Amino acid sequence: MNALNQEGRPAQDVSWPLLLSVGAVVVGSLWLLRYNVLYTEGEVMQSLFTLFVGLVAACVLLGFHRRRTATWCVTLLGGSLLLWQAYQTRKWAVIHEDIVDIVRFAEDS
């Protein structure tokens, strides 16, 4: 039985193209960032991150039952992984800049 919205009509579900688009963008971005995890966290976290990327990709399969739930799972889980890795990559870039400055200072002295 479909849930009814406040007007008494069946609730609108998310379309397949929208779910697949969101899934492709999020999973594709995570797959590209997967390589950076090696430098920011190490090999063990890279394999765990890869497992989570697979889990986000598998959330699309929830769309066969409920596409709205699948879209929320991909967006929330994938988005939180994207934010986490973006923050880790930023920290890595700042540390790299500091190291370059220290080496330049040591060479100039």
PEHUPE-V907790 format. One record per residue. N is the residue number from 1. RES is the residue in three letters. PSI is psi in whole degrees, 0 to 359 (999 if undefined). OMEGA is omega in whole degrees, -180 to 180 (* if undefined). Layout:
N & RES & PSI & OMEGA
N & RES & PSI & OMEGA
//
This chain:
1 & MET & 132 & 180
2 & ASN & 144 & 176
3 & ALA & 146 & 180
4 & LEU & 144 & 176
5 & ASN & 188 & -172
6 & GLN & 336 & 178
7 & GLU & 357 & 180
8 & GLY & 3 & 178
9 & ARG & 158 & 177
10 & PRO & 144 & -180
11 & ALA & 140 & -180
12 & GLN & 132 & 178
13 & ASP & 162 & 180
14 & VAL & 143 & -179
15 & SER & 158 & 178
16 & TRP & 316 & 179
17 & PRO & 323 & 178
18 & LEU & 314 & 179
19 & LEU & 315 & -179
20 & LEU & 326 & 177
21 & SER & 312 & 179
22 & VAL & 315 & 179
23 & GLY & 318 & -179
24 & ALA & 318 & -179
25 & VAL & 313 & -177
26 & VAL & 311 & -178
27 & VAL & 322 & 177
28 & GLY & 317 & 178
29 & SER & 317 & 179
30 & LEU & 321 & -179
31 & TRP & 323 & 178
32 & LEU & 325 & 179
33 & LEU & 347 & -178
34 & ARG & 325 & -179
35 & TYR & 325 & -180
36 & ASN & 336 & -179
37 & VAL & 330 & 177
38 & LEU & 320 & -178
39 & TYR & 329 & -177
40 & THR & 327 & -174
41 & GLU & 330 & -179
42 & GLY & 179 & -174
43 & GLU & 320 & -178
44 & VAL & 315 & 179
45 & MET & 331 & 177
46 & GLN & 318 & 178
47 & SER & 323 & 176
48 & LEU & 319 & 177
49 & PHE & 319 & 178
50 & THR & 321 & 176
51 & LEU & 317 & 178
52 & PHE & 325 & 176
53 & VAL & 319 & 175
54 & GLY & 323 & 177
55 & LEU & 319 & 177
56 & VAL & 318 & 178
57 & ALA & 324 & 179
58 & ALA & 338 & 177
59 & CYS & 336 & 177
60 & VAL & 329 & 179
61 & LEU & 339 & 174
62 & LEU & 340 & -179
63 & GLY & 339 & 176
64 & PHE & 334 & 178
65 & HIS & 305 & 179
66 & ARG & 109 & -178
67 & ARG & 325 & 180
68 & ARG & 316 & 178
69 & THR & 319 & 179
70 & ALA & 319 & 179
71 & THR & 317 & 178
72 & TRP & 319 & 179
73 & CYS & 314 & 180
74 & VAL & 317 & -178
75 & THR & 313 & -176
76 & LEU & 310 & -179
77 & LEU & 313 & 179
78 & GLY & 320 & 179
79 & GLY & 321 & 179
80 & SER & 323 & 176
81 & LEU & 321 & 178
82 & LEU & 315 & 179
83 & LEU & 318 & -180
84 & TRP & 313 & -178
85 & GLN & 327 & 176
86 & ALA & 320 & 177
87 & TYR & 318 & 179
88 & GLN & 320 & 179
89 & THR & 322 & 176
90 & ARG & 316 & 177
91 & LYS & 318 & 179
92 & TRP & 319 & 180
93 & ALA & 321 & 179
94 & VAL & 317 & 178
95 & ILE & 320 & 179
96 & HIS & 318 & 177
97 & GLU & 319 & 178
98 & ASP & 319 & 179
99 & ILE & 318 & 178
100 & VAL & 319 & 178
101 & ASP & 320 & 179
102 & ILE & 318 & 180
103 & VAL & 318 & 177
104 & ARG & 318 & 179
105 & PHE & 318 & -180
106 & ALA & 322 & 180
107 & GLU & 326 & -180
108 & ASP & 336 & -177
109 & SER & 999 & *
//
